Amino acid sequence: MKPSPALNNETVRNLEFDDNTITQVLYGDLNKNLGTIEQAAGVTVSARGSHLQIGGPVHGVELAASVLRQLYALIGKGYPIFSRDIAFGLKVLESSPKTRLEEIFLDKVYITSRNRVISPKSINQKHYIDAIRNNDIVFGIGPAGTGKTYLAVAMAVSALASEEVRSIILTRPAVEAGEKLGFLPGDMAQKVDPYLRPLTDAINDMLGQDKAQELVDRGVIEVAPLAFMRGRTLNNAFVILDEAQNTTREQMKMFLTRIGFDSCAVITGDITQIDLPGRSHSGLIEAEHILSDIRGIAVSHFSKSDVVRHPLVQKIIQAYEQGTDKTSVRAV
């Protein structure tokens, strides 16, 4: 006698969708999206036209059903679903089952020159975007790949397009990570360019390289090492300080006191990747401790669950965290 699903803590859920056109988009080419959900949620999904049957462990079935219903509604509202959105939706609902995905995915930060919608892909990213909207200074702290810098640049471009600011200033400390600036070829501008490339890449991706270069030539967008900020007052500007974990106390104070009227600043960094000589005390760590209670300043934290790069990036971060813990145990 075959045991009932309930005895194995398994269940079956049936879903029926009304619009065949939306359903086809939801399923993906050759039901690719359904396959992604099956693998991630540990369930089986059988499709017959607009009817779906989901079977497996109760938690996985509920997760799959929730993400399918919510993505179906998003497509119906004109949101273009890509394969990565399936993964993002699953991650969000796994950590917070009551979350409404439309509140996150439909928050359009900016539409790029290639008509790609930039929107938050996790709860923490949504909180980060809201913090930037509601505060003059925001710290975004977390591991690589969590969208800290990219979303900040998107908010800056959006603010420029809506004439909330007159200029965008992108800066970061030129701290060497294993290679001396003096040994690199070219003049100073060419030497610091690699340090600023992540910022220029984000700008080019959103505006297109020609438009971005035009704005740089006109001085509307400025990309410069942090040292170039000394002595300036930055008015009517959206200012982004990237890789802030590599600022000293003095550099961080210098930067924060550059902020002028009608300006906002976003400071991003990963405190697990400090490249200061001798791992000197990071200005980012100190700033978080002494400024977070000031009204108008917000701190947003990201974790490995917010990683929006290749799926392996999240696993790499987790492996290093576990490796660090093991090293600490051996040291003791």
C-alpha positions in Angstrom: 0.0 0.0 0.0 1.4 3.4 -1.0 1.6 5.9 1.9 -0.5 9.0 1.5 1.2 12.4 0.8 0.2 13.6 4.2 2.2 10.9 6.0 5.3 11.9 4.1 4.6 15.6 4.9 3.9 16.1 1.2 1.0 17.7 -0.6 -0.4 18.6 -4.0 -1.6 22.0 -5.1 -3.5 22.8 -8.2 -3.3 26.3 -9.9 -5.5 27.5 -12.7 -4.6 30.7 -14.7 -7.1 32.6 -16.9 -4.9 34.2 -19.5 -3.1 31.8 -21.8 -0.7 34.6 -23.2 0.4 35.5 -19.7 0.7 31.8 -18.8 3.1 31.2 -21.7 5.3 34.0 -20.5 5.2 32.6 -17.0 6.2 29.1 -18.0 9.1 30.4 -20.2 10.4 28.8 -23.4 10.0 25.0 -23.2 8.8 25.5 -19.6 12.2 26.7 -18.5 10.9 28.8 -15.7 8.9 25.9 -14.3 12.1 23.8 -14.3 13.9 26.5 -12.3 11.1 26.5 -9.7 11.1 22.7 -9.5 14.9 22.6 -8.8 14.9 25.5 -6.3 11.8 24.5 -4.4 12.3 20.8 -4.5 8.9 20.1 -6.1 7.5 18.6 -9.3 5.4 20.9 -11.5 3.1 19.4 -14.2 1.6 21.7 -16.8 -1.5 21.1 -18.9 -2.3 24.3 -20.7 -3.2 26.9 -18.1 -3.5 24.3 -15.4 -0.6 23.5 -13.1 -0.2 20.7 -10.5 2.6 21.2 -7.9 3.6 18.2 -5.7 6.2 17.8 -3.1 7.1 18.8 0.5 4.5 21.2 2.0 6.9 24.1 2.3 8.3 23.7 -1.2 4.8 23.5 -2.7 3.6 26.6 -0.9 6.7 28.5 -2.0 6.3 27.4 -5.6 2.6 28.3 -5.7 3.2 31.7 -4.1 5.9 32.7 -6.6 3.9 31.5 -9.6 0.8 33.4 -8.5 2.7 36.5 -7.8 4.8 36.4 -11.0 1.6 35.8 -13.0 0.1 39.0 -11.5 3.4 40.9 -12.3 3.3 39.8 -15.9 -0.3 40.9 -16.1 0.8 44.4 -15.0 3.4 44.6 -17.7 6.5 43.6 -15.8 8.9 41.7 -18.1 9.9 38.5 -16.4 13.4 37.1 -17.0 14.8 33.9 -15.7 16.8 35.7 -12.9 13.5 37.2 -11.6 12.3 33.6 -10.9 15.4 33.1 -8.7 15.0 36.5 -7.0 11.3 35.9 -6.3 12.0 32.5 -4.8 14.8 33.9 -2.6 12.6 36.8 -1.3 9.6 34.5 -0.5 11.8 31.9 1.0 13.1 34.4 3.6 9.8 36.3 4.0 6.8 34.4 2.8 4.3 37.2 3.3 6.2 39.6 1.0 4.3 41.1 -2.0 6.7 40.8 -4.9 5.0 43.7 -6.8 6.0 46.1 -4.0 9.6 45.3 -4.8 9.7 44.5 -8.5 7.4 47.3 -9.7 9.5 49.9 -7.9 11.1 51.2 -11.1 14.3 53.0 -10.2 15.4 53.7 -13.8 15.0 52.4 -17.3 18.3 52.1 -19.1 19.1 53.2 -22.7 18.4 49.6 -23.7 14.9 49.7 -22.1 15.9 47.5 -19.3 14.1 48.2 -16.0 16.3 48.6 -13.0 14.4 47.7 -9.8 15.2 46.2 -6.4 15.5 42.4 -6.3 15.4 41.8 -2.6 13.8 43.2 0.5 17.1 44.8 1.6 17.5 46.4 -1.8 14.0 47.8 -1.5 14.8 49.2 2.0 18.0 50.7 0.6 16.2 52.5 -2.3 13.6 53.9 0.1 16.4 55.0 2.5 18.1 56.9 -0.4 14.8 58.6 -1.2 14.1 59.7 2.4 17.6 60.6 3.7 20.4 63.0 2.6 23.2 60.5 3.5 22.9 56.8 3.2 25.5 54.1 4.0 25.1 50.8 2.0 27.2 48.1 3.7 27.5 44.5 2.6 29.3 41.9 0.4 30.1 42.1 -3.2 27.3 41.6 -5.7 24.5 42.9 -3.6 23.8 45.9 -5.9 25.0 48.6 -3.5 26.9 50.6 -6.0 24.7 49.8 -9.1 21.5 50.8 -7.4 23.1 54.0 -6.1 24.2 54.9 -9.6 20.7 54.2 -10.9 19.2 56.5 -8.3 21.7 59.2 -9.2 20.9 58.9 -12.9 17.2 59.0 -12.1 17.7 62.1 -9.9 19.6 63.8 -12.7 17.0 62.9 -15.3 14.2 64.3 -13.2 16.3 67.5 -12.5 16.4 66.9 -8.7 20.2 67.4 -9.0 22.4 69.2 -11.5 25.4 66.8 -11.4 26.6 63.3 -10.4 29.9 62.9 -8.7 31.3 59.4 -8.4 34.4 58.8 -6.3 36.4 56.2 -4.5 39.7 55.9 -2.7 42.6 54.8 -4.9 43.8 52.2 -2.4 46.1 49.5 -3.9 45.1 45.9 -3.5 48.4 44.1 -4.2 49.7 46.3 -7.0 51.4 49.7 -6.6 50.1 52.6 -8.6 53.6 53.7 -9.4 54.2 50.5 -11.3 51.2 50.9 -13.6 51.7 52.5 -17.0 50.5 55.9 -18.1 49.8 59.2 -16.4 47.9 59.7 -13.2 44.5 59.7 -14.9 45.3 56.4 -16.6 46.6 55.0 -13.3 43.4 55.7 -11.3 41.1 54.7 -14.1 41.0 51.0 -13.1 39.9 52.0 -9.6 37.0 54.0 -11.0 36.0 51.6 -13.7 33.1 49.9 -11.8 31.5 53.3 -11.5 31.9 54.2 -15.2 30.7 50.8 -16.2 27.5 51.3 -14.3 27.0 54.8 -15.9 27.7 53.4 -19.4 25.3 50.6 -18.8 22.4 52.9 -17.9 23.0 55.8 -20.2 24.9 54.3 -23.1 28.5 55.0 -23.7 28.0 58.0 -26.0 25.5 59.8 -23.7 27.6 59.1 -20.7 30.8 60.5 -22.3 28.9 63.6 -23.4 27.8 64.3 -19.8 31.3 63.6 -18.6 32.7 66.1 -21.2 30.2 68.7 -20.1 31.1 68.2 -16.4 27.6 67.0 -15.5 29.1 63.6 -14.5 32.4 63.6 -12.7 34.4 60.5 -11.8 37.4 61.2 -9.6 39.6 59.8 -6.9 38.5 60.7 -3.3 41.6 62.9 -2.9 40.2 65.3 -5.5 37.2 66.1 -3.2 39.3 68.0 -0.6 38.5 71.7 -0.3 35.3 71.5 -2.3 31.6 72.1 -1.5 29.3 69.9 -3.4 26.0 71.6 -4.0 23.0 70.3 -6.1 24.8 67.0 -6.6 24.2 63.3 -6.1 27.5 62.1 -4.7 28.5 58.4 -4.4 31.6 57.2 -2.5 32.3 53.6 -3.5 34.7 51.2 -1.7 34.4 53.3 1.4 35.8 50.5 3.6 39.2 51.7 2.3 38.9 55.2 3.6 40.7 56.4 6.7 38.9 58.2 9.5 40.3 61.5 8.1 39.2 60.8 4.5 35.7 59.8 5.6 35.3 63.0 7.7 36.6 65.1 4.8 34.2 63.5 2.3 31.1 63.8 4.6 31.8 67.5 5.2 31.9 68.2 1.5 28.1 67.8 1.2 26.4 71.1 0.3 22.9 72.3 -0.1 20.4 70.3 -2.2 22.8 67.3 -2.3 22.7 63.8 -1.2 25.4 61.2 -0.7 25.5 57.4 -0.8 28.5 55.7 0.7 29.0 52.0 -0.1 31.5 49.5 1.1 32.2 45.9 2.2 33.9 45.8 5.6 35.2 42.3 4.9 37.4 43.6 2.1 39.6 46.3 3.7 42.8 46.9 1.7 44.2 49.7 3.9 47.9 49.2 4.8 48.2 47.1 7.9 44.4 46.9 7.9 44.2 50.3 9.5 40.9 51.3 11.2 38.4 51.8 8.4 36.6 55.2 8.2 33.4 53.3 7.1 33.3 51.2 10.2 33.8 54.3 12.5 31.2 56.4 10.6 28.6 53.7 10.9 29.1 53.6 14.7 29.1 57.3 15.4 26.6 58.6 12.8 23.8 56.1 12.5 21.7 57.8 15.1 21.7 61.2 13.4 18.4 62.1 11.7 18.8 62.3 8.0 21.5 59.6 7.9 20.5 56.0 7.3 22.5 52.7 7.2 21.4 49.8 5.0 22.9 46.4 5.5 23.1 43.6 2.9 23.9 40.0 3.3 24.9 37.1 1.0 21.2 36.5 0.4 21.0 39.8 -1.5 23.7 38.8 -4.0 22.3 39.4 -7.5 25.3 38.2 -9.5 26.0 34.7 -10.8 24.6 32.1 -8.3 28.1 31.0 -7.6 29.0 34.4 -6.1 26.6 33.7 -3.2 28.2 30.3 -2.6 31.7 31.8 -2.8 30.8 34.3 -0.1 29.3 31.6 2.1 32.4 29.4 1.6 34.7 32.2 2.7 32.6 32.9 5.7 32.7 29.3 6.8 36.5 29.2 6.0 37.0 32.2 8.2 35.1 30.6 11.1 37.2 27.4 10.8 40.4 29.5 10.7 39.3 31.3 13.9 38.7 28.0 15.6 42.1 26.6 14.6 43.8 29.8 15.8 42.2 29.4 19.2 
